Amino acid sequence: MQLWLIPLLPLAGFAVNGLLGRRLSKTAINAVAAGSVLLSFLWVLKTLSALGVFGGGTPLEQAYTEHYYTWIQSGMLNIGVDFAIDRLTAVMLMIVTGVGFLIHVYAIGYMAHEGGYYRFFAYLNLFMFFMLVLVLGANFLLLFVGWEGVGLCSYLLIGFYFTEKFATDAGNKAFIVNRIGDFGFALAVFLIAVHFGSLDFATVFGKVQGMPVESSAGWMTAIALLLFVGATGKSAQIPLYVWLPDAMAGPTPVSALIHAATMVTAGVYMVTRSSAIFLHAHNALEVVAIIGLATAFFAATMGLAQTDIKKVYAYSTVSQLGYMFLGLGTGAFSAGIFHVMTHAFFKALLFLGAGSVIHAMSGEQDLRKMGGLRKYTPITFWTLLCASVAIAGVPPFSGYHSKDAILASAYEYAPWMYWVGVFTAGMTAFYVFRAFFLAFFGEPRWQAAAHDAHGHDAHGHGHGEPHESPPSMWIPLAVLAVLSLAGGYINIPKWLEPMFKVPEEGPGIPWTALVSVAAGLLGIALAAWFYLISPAIPEGLARSFSTPYRWIYNKYFVDEFYDSVVVEPMIDGSRSLLWRVVDASGIDAIVNGTGKTARNLGGILKRMQSGSIRSYAAWVVLGSIMVIIAITMGGGR
Amino acid sequence: MPPLPPSVPLSWYLTLSLILFVLGIAGFLFRRNIITVFMSIELMLNAVNLSFITFSYKLKQVDGHIFAFFVMVVAAAEAAVGLAIILTVFKNRQTLEIDELSSLKN
């Protein structure tokens, strides 16, 4: 079936663009970059149809595995380079290659005026390669390879504008924060290798399922929690979410592809993949649910007061990822993956739409300097409206289906979680529509600003009037808009049923769904009231609740807290202890001391080298005599 | 190989070898002309060759012969290189005084 072609095509694209891109024309770079991903997408389609996915019946009940070669063989441990495809992987493959292709097409238009064009597309293709390895890998080590690879590409692309300090800082932050999570993940992999003697998904999960649930030993919980630590890093959950908002320093297509649609959902995928382990560790599963809920809630509150359009969507991403983990934690794994898919559609669309707005505004990202864009960018307006209603959970659009499935599962698990989730859904609807109204309605606030403002994205090419984006940008927007509206009817929970049991659903629409829809509509109405009808209200509220507002506006001072508790002690400690003491007076002293000793010894020994050949001759003779004496003393042997 | 005259005992050969070797050492240490020093080294090699051959004959083993040939080959190579060096030294320094060639130190 040649599964290896799926990741290898983007890798070939990376190789061509990365090595030869400097000499290729833009058309050629576009063709290679988007073409390789398109071929990969088509190959996914072909593979899936060959496996009978698009026909009737029950395809892929068993995972289809391909073994390529044995990578590591050490004692009992045997790790191969194996790719496997099952129902979960099939969903992820469709999302990654499908949405990935659309975003590549969009990037052709968006990046048209940027420097480092070939570099951008080479990184983007490399990302696709690692992401596909991540979802295709049939053991934890290959998953880890993909996991680290996407982290690398994320770092490279966040710091794409490497001449800007804030961009490189954001890249470093993302990379370092992810290291913490990856460390946990690596420990989990070690524990799995120790306890199961294998890293293959099939073997490990087979052994886990053979154990009775009651015997969930402490180490099972430890493995689950460490895996989840990895997930909190990659999927931006409390306490490691801080890198994702800063990651918006990268170009907007990167935000859409990596930091909304695909990479950040890797944690959700990994936890879902390891569901067997988590189901045997109920404490860990509860931690997942609580962290997910807390992240969803707090990120949503932070999103309420952001003024940068991309930051609003970034906090929204963190919040939606929290929802996914809430779903996983309450046992609704298929609902979590369902939300991964719908979120990939509408959040990619939100970011691409934001990119289109930024493009129209010649690089301006501040919502306070937008307004009234509806007339100038009608396509962006309509597509962003589709995405906004989808994320707000308005039926019958995609966000409603997946969010409702998660909230229903949360209600079964613990009603208070449901109510917090509903409240968060209301906030989500509010801040998304706040951004929407601020950008597209009201008086234009950009006359003065648009000309001289070359915002963060360094995307200015000063046209004055806002203008609609080129077709290569709005066609992907339109496709994603259709998917955002209709994607909810792709019944992922049913598709994943052989892997994850779906709770029985009563007839009709349950009241839990009605309440969450009501919350969403209330949020939209509030946003409309605040930002369309009487714009004075939000300012008044901000003034009368100045303390909570300041906390939210400054994101609860979490960054400052981490800076003063972790970063600065670390830097100070490194400087005063590790540098001045350990390095300067420890390591340096040893190295310099060795050199000095050797030189002193040499100073003594060099006197033998008088330059007089006859003295050398005398030394030779003396030495020979000594050797002869030594041999004689030793008995002539 | 014709037998040695019975009147010449083993110790004589070894004594001759020793004398030659000591002469070589003496020349090596005390002569001041490089060529003479060089010849002294050759003398030592040949003194050793002599004792090799002697023992080889006495013990009826061919090893000593082989070793002697080996030493001669090395000595020939060494002579070629050594004489070339001496020629170059003379060209550059117009002297073969061994005590004046002492710049290679410290």
Interface residues (C-beta under 8 A of the other chain):
Chain A: K606 Q609 S610 G611 S612 I613 R614 A617 A618 V621
Chain B: I25 F28 L29 V37 I98 D99 L101 S102 S103 L104 K105 N106
